[in-house]
């Protein structure tokens, strides 16, 4: 695990900071953010040797820190290590393309900030897999710690088994990039990922990969923090300030997204 410090100056926003309030995990004008830096376009490194991650989640983290008059540092870990790292106190919040769900909210507070959908990605020349049922008897590579298995593949396997068809074989890898590599070399037939991430990967490998199917989804990404009085409320207030200032509209335009992906209910 690598700790990276962002050197950009945080500017005090006066009234906004007073309205939003700084959460308890902002200490001494500093905030530590957990992220994978391996999930473009949300959180990634343009080049492997880059010291500082970039992407949608990083820009949101910086904008929140600015409201709280704080400087950021980033704790880089694989996806499966995000919540344990937060739980150990090694970072103050997670902003890293992680879904809000009831299981995670049993332990942590999760504040919604962006809509998402699950996509099925195959090799570009694959004409056999066009719907989830076509995964019967095939191998799917997944990033460890994601909920694609529980939310998508486990229910599918129950349906397949009930109808007497072969189930999906699931392989897990530390990072989504590893899952893609298994598809490209033919050790896996497909992978599941998030809509924006899948679109980003395919756009950069049009001759190799394609989005074969998109699930209708109510999934949203969340900022996760330890459960302490007032912290979730501070995040919600800051997100509302950013929305009112047009931050998310500009962010969507920059990354070629529909601005509606940021139209979420922070109180839900």
C-alpha positions as semicolon CSV with decimal commas, in nm:
position;residue;x (nm);y (nm);z (nm)
1;X;0,000;0,000;0,000
2;X;0,137;0,337;-0,102
3;X;0,051;0,671;0,051
4;X;0,055;0,963;-0,192
5;X;0,030;1,329;-0,099
6;X;-0,144;1,581;-0,321
7;X;0,042;1,911;-0,312
8;X;-0,229;2,142;-0,447
9;X;-0,325;2,417;-0,204
10;X;-0,671;2,399;-0,047
11;X;-0,847;2,736;-0,048
12;X;-1,076;2,835;0,235
13;X;-1,427;2,901;0,105
14;X;-1,546;3,097;0,407
15;X;-1,923;3,085;0,413
16;X;-1,944;2,750;0,231
17;X;-1,704;2,587;0,476
18;X;-1,904;2,723;0,765
19;X;-2,229;2,595;0,618
20;X;-2,097;2,253;0,531
21;X;-1,882;2,207;0,840
22;X;-1,572;1,994;0,840
23;X;-1,625;1,627;0,928
24;X;-1,430;1,469;1,211
25;X;-1,191;1,287;0,977
26;X;-1,050;1,623;0,861
27;X;-0,769;1,679;1,108
28;X;-0,515;1,958;1,111
29;X;-0,629;2,076;0,770
30;X;-0,563;1,735;0,615
31;X;-0,780;1,454;0,482
32;X;-0,675;1,103;0,378
33;X;-0,874;0,936;0,099
34;X;-0,880;0,564;0,018
35;X;-0,890;0,480;-0,352
36;X;-0,775;0,204;-0,589
37;X;-0,621;0,426;-0,859
38;X;-0,702;0,138;-1,096
39;X;-1,059;0,206;-1,206
40;X;-1,071;0,456;-1,494
41;X;-1,229;0,699;-1,548
42;X;-1,315;0,720;-1,177
43;X;-0,977;0,671;-1,012
44;X;-0,663;0,575;-1,201
45;X;-0,309;0,664;-1,301
46;X;-0,257;0,788;-1,654
47;X;0,084;0,620;-1,648
48;X;0,180;0,343;-1,401
49;X;0,464;0,550;-1,261
50;X;0,252;0,856;-1,187
51;X;0,263;0,966;-0,824
52;X;-0,090;1,107;-0,807
53;X;-0,410;0,941;-0,930
54;X;-0,658;1,122;-1,153
55;X;-1,022;1,078;-1,253
56;X;-1,378;1,159;-1,152
57;X;-1,343;1,039;-0,793
58;X;-1,018;1,227;-0,745
59;X;-1,173;1,552;-0,869
60;X;-1,467;1,502;-0,634
61;X;-1,228;1,434;-0,344
62;X;-1,034;1,751;-0,419
63;X;-1,353;1,957;-0,444
64;X;-1,477;1,829;-0,108
65;X;-1,139;1,895;0,052
66;X;-1,146;2,249;-0,082
67;X;-1,480;2,313;0,085
68;X;-1,339;2,183;0,412
69;X;-1,019;2,389;0,370
70;X;-0,813;2,072;0,371
71;X;-0,523;1,921;0,180
72;X;-0,557;1,565;0,053
73;X;-0,343;1,255;0,067
74;X;-0,435;0,925;-0,100
75;X;-0,401;0,575;0,037
76;X;-0,382;0,338;-0,259
77;X;-0,509;-0,017;-0,211
78;X;-0,685;-0,285;-0,412
79;X;-1,064;-0,284;-0,412
80;X;-1,099;-0,559;-0,151
81;X;-0,880;-0,357;0,085
82;X;-1,081;-0,034;0,073
83;X;-1,323;-0,099;0,360
84;X;-1,066;-0,272;0,585
85;X;-0,831;0,023;0,536
86;X;-1,107;0,266;0,629
87;X;-1,203;0,050;0,927
88;X;-0,846;0,050;1,055
89;X;-0,840;0,430;1,050
90;X;-0,570;0,457;0,785
91;X;-0,793;0,688;0,580
92;X;-1,088;0,914;0,655
93;X;-1,312;0,837;0,360
94;X;-1,338;0,613;0,055
95;X;-1,404;0,766;-0,286
96;X;-1,336;0,486;-0,530
97;X;-1,628;0,361;-0,738
98;X;-1,779;0,152;-0,459
99;X;-2,151;0,081;-0,456
100;X;-2,387;0,179;-0,178
101;X;-2,563;-0,129;-0,044
102;X;-2,728;-0,246;0,276
103;X;-2,450;-0,489;0,369
104;X;-2,178;-0,224;0,368
105;X;-2,406;0,021;0,547
106;X;-2,433;-0,218;0,841
107;X;-2,085;-0,103;0,939
108;X;-2,015;0,225;0,760
109;X;-2,204;0,532;0,643
110;X;-2,236;0,553;0,266
111;X;-2,340;0,878;0,095
112;X;-2,455;0,850;-0,267
113;X;-2,297;1,075;-0,530
114;X;-2,319;0,906;-0,873
115;X;-2,542;0,659;-1,059
116;X;-2,403;0,345;-1,218
117;X;-2,496;0,035;-1,414
118;X;-2,331;-0,304;-1,463
119;X;-2,201;-0,403;-1,806
120;X;-2,083;-0,731;-1,954
121;X;-1,758;-0,698;-2,152
122;X;-1,630;-0,959;-2,398
123;X;-1,370;-0,976;-2,672
124;X;-1,468;-0,761;-2,968
125;X;-1,513;-1,059;-3,199
126;X;-1,736;-1,256;-2,961
127;X;-2,078;-1,297;-3,126
128;X;-2,212;-1,568;-2,894
129;X;-2,248;-1,375;-2,569
130;X;-2,514;-1,106;-2,607
131;X;-2,726;-1,171;-2,296
132;X;-2,642;-1,296;-1,943
133;X;-2,799;-1,638;-2,006
134;X;-2,535;-1,698;-2,274
135;X;-2,275;-1,716;-1,995
136;X;-2,400;-2,064;-1,905
137;X;-2,100;-2,296;-1,876
138;X;-1,858;-2,014;-1,950
139;X;-1,592;-1,843;-1,738
140;X;-1,624;-1,487;-1,607
141;X;-1,333;-1,296;-1,453
142;X;-1,417;-1,053;-1,172
143;X;-1,231;-0,800;-0,960
144;X;-1,213;-0,930;-0,602
145;X;-1,433;-0,751;-0,350
146;X;-1,690;-0,624;-0,600
147;X;-2,058;-0,711;-0,572
148;X;-2,103;-0,828;-0,930
149;X;-2,106;-1,188;-0,815
150;X;-2,369;-1,137;-0,544
151;X;-2,581;-0,893;-0,743
152;X;-2,555;-1,044;-1,092
153;X;-2,392;-1,385;-1,123
154;X;-2,523;-1,565;-0,815
155;X;-2,888;-1,497;-0,912
156;X;-2,808;-1,599;-1,270
157;X;-2,649;-1,924;-1,153
158;X;-2,957;-2,006;-0,948
159;X;-3,172;-1,965;-1,258
160;X;-2,936;-2,174;-1,468
161;X;-2,915;-2,453;-1,210
162;X;-3,292;-2,459;-1,170
163;X;-3,333;-2,511;-1,544
164;X;-3,066;-2,781;-1,554
165;X;-2,809;-2,571;-1,741
166;X;-2,438;-2,538;-1,658
167;X;-2,361;-2,251;-1,422
168;X;-2,113;-1,969;-1,476
169;X;-1,757;-2,038;-1,361
170;X;-1,626;-1,738;-1,165
171;X;-1,260;-1,639;-1,130
172;X;-1,140;-1,355;-0,905
173;X;-0,847;-1,118;-0,959
174;X;-0,704;-0,837;-0,743
175;X;-0,780;-0,563;-0,999
176;X;-1,018;-0,509;-1,289
177;X;-0,722;-0,481;-1,525
178;X;-0,635;-0,842;-1,441
179;X;-0,988;-0,951;-1,527
180;X;-0,962;-0,781;-1,867
181;X;-0,631;-0,952;-1,933
182;X;-0,790;-1,292;-1,875
183;X;-1,057;-1,210;-2,132
184;X;-0,800;-1,088;-2,384
185;X;-0,583;-1,399;-2,356
186;X;-0,884;-1,630;-2,371
187;X;-0,875;-1,770;-2,016
188;X;-1,212;-1,604;-1,945
189;X;-1,505;-1,541;-2,176
190;X;-1,619;-1,214;-2,017
191;X;-1,591;-0,977;-1,726
192;X;-1,841;-0,758;-1,542
193;X;-1,766;-0,400;-1,460
194;X;-1,920;-0,056;-1,415
195;X;-2,072;0,127;-1,712
196;X;-1,838;0,428;-1,726
197;X;-1,531;0,214;-1,657
198;X;-1,632;-0,035;-1,926
199;X;-1,695;0,240;-2,179
200;X;-1,354;0,391;-2,101
201;X;-1,174;0,058;-2,149
202;X;-1,357;-0,026;-2,470
203;X;-1,294;0,321;-2,615
204;X;-0,922;0,257;-2,570
205;X;-0,935;-0,097;-2,712
206;X;-1,212;-0,095;-2,972
207;X;-1,054;-0,373;-3,175
208;X;-1,014;-0,595;-2,870
209;X;-1,309;-0,542;-2,636
210;X;-1,679;-0,453;-2,652
211;X;-1,972;-0,398;-2,418
212;X;-2,197;-0,695;-2,494
213;X;-2,479;-0,623;-2,250
214;X;-2,592;-0,357;-2,001
215;X;-2,811;-0,437;-1,702
216;X;-3,085;-0,194;-1,604
217;X;-2,970;-0,070;-1,266
218;X;-3,049;0,146;-0,966
219;X;-2,693;0,116;-0,836
220;X;-2,520;0,427;-0,705
221;X;-2,164;0,491;-0,595
222;X;-2,109;0,607;-0,242
223;X;-1,854;0,791;-0,032
224;X;-1,793;0,567;0,269
225;X;-1,686;0,689;0,611
226;X;-1,672;0,549;0,963
227;X;-2,002;0,597;1,144
228;X;-1,960;0,911;1,354
229;X;-2,221;1,172;1,437
230;X;-2,226;1,456;1,187
231;X;-1,977;1,319;0,932
232;X;-2,228;1,189;0,677
233;X;-2,428;1,511;0,714
234;X;-2,114;1,717;0,643
235;X;-2,051;1,520;0,323
236;X;-2,411;1,562;0,208
237;X;-2,398;1,936;0,272
238;X;-2,073;1,969;0,078
239;X;-2,208;1,766;-0,215
240;X;-2,516;1,989;-0,225
241;X;-2,292;2,295;-0,236
242;X;-2,097;2,149;-0,527
243;X;-2,417;2,067;-0,713
244;X;-2,551;2,420;-0,662
245;X;-2,226;2,565;-0,797
246;X;-2,252;2,356;-1,115
247;X;-1,948;2,143;-1,033
248;X;-2,110;1,814;-1,137
249;X;-2,242;1,955;-1,464
250;X;-1,889;2,062;-1,559
251;X;-1,746;1,729;-1,442
252;X;-1,992;1,533;-1,658
253;X;-1,906;1,748;-1,960
254;X;-1,534;1,693;-1,906
255;X;-1,569;1,314;-1,900
256;X;-1,834;1,285;-2,169
257;X;-2,107;1,168;-1,932
258;X;-2,476;1,248;-1,914
259;X;-2,510;1,501;-1,628
260;X;-2,803;1,291;-1,502
261;X;-2,554;1,038;-1,361
262;X;-2,493;1,286;-1,078
263;X;-2,864;1,343;-1,012
264;X;-2,887;1,139;-0,692
265;X;-3,072;1,175;-0,363
266;X;-2,805;1,242;-0,104
267;X;-3,049;1,166;0,177
268;X;-3,139;0,815;0,057
